[in-house]
Amino acid sequence: MRFYVGVTDNEWYAYLAQLQPDEVNFWQPGGTMVFRAVDQYAPFLFKLHSPYNFIVGGGFFVRHSFLPLSIAWESFQQKNGAPDYLTFRTAIMKYRERSGRDGDGDPVIGCIILTDPFFLPKDQWIPVPHDWSPNIVQGKTYATESPEGARLWEEVRVRLKAAPALAGNKAADFVVRERYGSEYLICPRLGQGAFRVLVTEAYNRRCAITGEKVLPVLDASHIKPYAEGGPHSIDNGLLLRKDLHTLFDRGYMTITEEYKIEVSKRIKEDYGNGREYYQMHGKSLLVLPQNRMELPSREFIQWHNENVYVS
């Protein structure tokens, strides 16, 4: 199994260690390099900046995405490692100015999205492996097949096993040793921010109904609301323009199991208008995920039609 050790902004780590969130955005200020070091759901460990040469926690890699700074804040808010948007933006711009990048507007940043983060108490911090070079700026990939990688991952596992509450009784279960001694990863639960990003990418950043591509006006909508037991999973999501998201959540619009749009007559009855929306009635969704496993679940569609949609 391959896992990654990323060099972490110390203030980012300290803030999140106090917050104890269910997910984090390990951001990259430059917004140019795609993170491909490990597979989805592989461990991603946090190493503090020198002189603190210790591994102090970690999480599990969900996805890398390039997002405008404002969208990254909307998606993860304090889980970006800052108490407010201004502090978050200031931290980003500090790094961008050092590299000579433009600090105006709404810059695009890299977002490494991690779920189920854990933060080790100081007396449990792990010294960096012997082969760690002080010249490493971003991070390094290890494999459990190598002596250093196996030794490091075992130290992490020992700490999580001894105190599973560090990761909410979850992280120690993600890597299961079975099947002839090989390790495989179990998909962890996603948070709200990861759900938004994954749905956005699955729909190619376009509204499922209209094809709209202006990212700030698009929302990741749950088909079955999270408050009603709907999961943060792509097959329980639709990427919708904000007004369509509102209509969908309030039951004025739905989709069929054949992915066709239905618009309730109640819009006109309740508001005396709705011509634009009635033009969508009966049409097929314009955008759908290419991966069949990410298509809207018929189970969740049926639930929405029976419990939310007003015909």
N, C-alpha and C positions, 0 to 999 in steps of 0.2 A: 504493500500500500504506500502510495506517495502522499506526503503532507507538506505543508509550507510553514516556514517561520518568517513572519513579516516584521520589519522594524516599525515600531509603533510610536506615534507622537505621545510623549509622556503625559501632557495635559489631557489629551483625548482619553488615554487609559484611566487616569485618576478620576476623571469625571464619571466615566461609565462604570468604573468599579463601585462607585457610590450609588449610581442609579440602578444597577443590576437589571438591565433590560432583557427582553426575550429575543432581541435581534439587534445588530449594529450595522452601520455603514462605515467600513474601513475605507475612507476616501483617499483619492489620489488627486492632488491639486492640478496636475498638468493636463489631464483629460486627453491624452494621446496614445497611451500604451494599453493594449488589451492584456488582461490577466488570463493566462492559459497554463499556469504552472501545475495545477492539480485538477482532478476530476470534480464534478459536482458532488457536494456533501462530504468531501474529504476534509480532514482537520486542517485548521489554519491557526497557528499559534502566534502569540504576541510576544515580541522581544523589545524591551525598552531601549531608547537611545543611550549610547555611551554617555557617562561612565557606568550606567546601570546595565551590566552585561548579564541580564537574567531573562528567562522566559517566564512570563507572569500570568498567563492565561491563554485563552483561545476561543474558537468557535468553529462552525462548520460551514464551508463555502457553499453558497447557493448559486450566485451568478455574478458576473461582471457586467456593468452597463455604463454607458456614457450618458449623463443627465445634466441639464442646466442646473446651476447651483440652486435656484429657487425651487425646482421640482424635487431635488434631493432633500431639501429642507421640508417641503410639504409631505414627502413620503415617509421620512424617518424622524423629523423634528429633533428632540433631544437625543435620540439614538444615533445622531451624527457625532455625538461627543461634545456638545456645547449646550448651554442653557437657553440660548435664544438665537434668532437668525443673525443678528448683528455680530455676535461673538463668533458664530460659525463662519460667516463671510470674512471677518477679519483674519481668522486663522488661515483660510484658503488663500486670501490675497497676500498674506505674509510670505507664503511659499512661492506664489506666482511671481511676485515682485523680485524675489531673489533670482529667479530664472529668467527675468526680463520679459515675462508674459504680460499681456494687457490686463489691467485690473478693472476695466470699465464693463458696464452692461451686466449681462447674466451669463458668465462664462460656463462652459461645459467642463465638468470634472469627471474623473473616473470613480466608479462606485463598486467596491468589492463588498457584496452583501453577505453577511454571516448570520446564521441562526444559532440559537441556544448558546450564547457566549458564557464563558466561565472566567472568574477572576480569582487567582490564587492569593491566599493570605501571604504577607511578606515572608513569614518563616517557612513558606512552602515554595518560594520562588526557586526556579531551576537554573543553575549556571549554564551558559551557552555551551554547546559541544566543543570539543577540542579543535575541531577543524573550522570553527567559525572565524572568519577573517574580519579584522577591524575595518577593512575597506568596503565591506558590504553595506550598501546604502538602503536598498529596498527590502531584500529578503533572500531566502535560500530554500530550495526544495530538498527534502530528505525522503528516503524510502526505508520502510521497515526491513527490507532485505539487506540493507547495509548495517555494519556494526554500530556506527554512530546513530543512524536513524532508529534502529531497534532499541538502543539504549535510551535515547531521548523519549521515544513514544512510551516505553515501559515506565519511565519516571512519571509521565503525565497520567497514565492509566492507574498507577499506584495511588496517586493523589486523589483522583476522582473516585476510585473505589473506596478509599478510606473515608472520604467525605462527599458522598454522592450529591448532597444538597448544594454543592458548589455549582452544579449544572442542573439543578432541579430534578435529580434522579434520572436524567436523560442522557447526558453525554457518554457515560460509561457503557451505555447499551448500543451506541451507534456502530461500534466496531465489534463484531461478534466473531469469535474464533470457532469455526465449525468446518465441516466438509474437508476432511483430510488436512486439518491444520491451517487452511487458508483463511484470510480475513476478507470480509466483505462489509459494505456500508449499508446501513438501514436509513431510509429517508426520514429526516427529522421533520417536526412540525414547522410550518412557516409562520412568520409574523405578518402584520398588516402591511408594512413597508415592502417586504419581499413579495407579497401577493400583488401589490400594485405594480411593481416593476416587472414581474414575470408575466402578468396578464398584458401589460403594455407591450412587451417584446413579442409575446405569442401572437398578438394581433398586428404585428409589424408597425406599431405606433399609429394605427388608424382606427377610427370609430367603426365598429362592426356594422352599423346601420348605414352611415352616410359616407364613410371613407375619409372623414375629416382628419387632417394630419397636424393641426396646430396643437402641440403637446399640452400647453397650459389649460386648454378647454376640454381635455379628455380625462375621464375618471375610470378607474377599475371598479366595476360594479359586481357585488355578489349576487348571484341568482337566488340562492337561499341565504338570507342574511346571517352574518356571523352570530348575532344575538339570538337567533333561532336555531343555532346548532350547525349552521353552514360552515364548512371548513375554508381556510385560506388556501384553496387549491385552484389551479388554473381551470380545471373543468367546472368549477363553480363560479367562473368569472366571465364577464363581458367587458370589453373596452367601449365606452359610450361617451358621446358628447354630453356635457354637463346637464343640459336641459332634458336630454333623453334619459339620462341616469335618474333624474328626479321623477320623471313620468314612470319609469320602470319600477322604481322603489315604491311609488305610491299606487301602483296597480293600474295606471292608465295605459300601460303598454306592456306587451310580453312577446315571447317568441314561442313557436310551436316546436314539437320534437323533430320536425323537418326543417328547422331553422328558418322559418318564415315569420314575418312581423305581423303582430295583431295590435290594432289600436282600438281602445275602448270608445264606445259612443258616449261615455260619460264625460269625456273632455268637453264636447260641445254642450252637453246638458249642464255641466257645472260652471263652464267659463264662457259659453257663447261663441267659441272660436275653435281653432285647431286644424285649420285647412292644411297647413304645412305637414302636420303629423298624419292626417288621414291619407295624404298622398303616398305614405310609406306602407299603408296597410296591404297585406297580401304579398309584399315583395320578399325575396330571399335576402338573408344577411349578405351584405356586400363583401365583408372580410371575415374569414374564419382562420383559426390556427392551421398550419400545415401538418402538424403532428396530430395524428388521430387521437392520441391519448389526452390531448389538451382541448379537444372539442367540448362544447358545453354538454354537460351530463344530462341525459334524458330524465334521470331521477330528480335532479334539481329543477329542471324545467317544469316537470309535472308538479312538483311542490309549489313552485311560484304560481302556476296556473290555477291550482286548487286553493291556495291560501292568500294570494296577494291580488291577482288580476281581477278587476271588476268589469264584467262583460256588459 
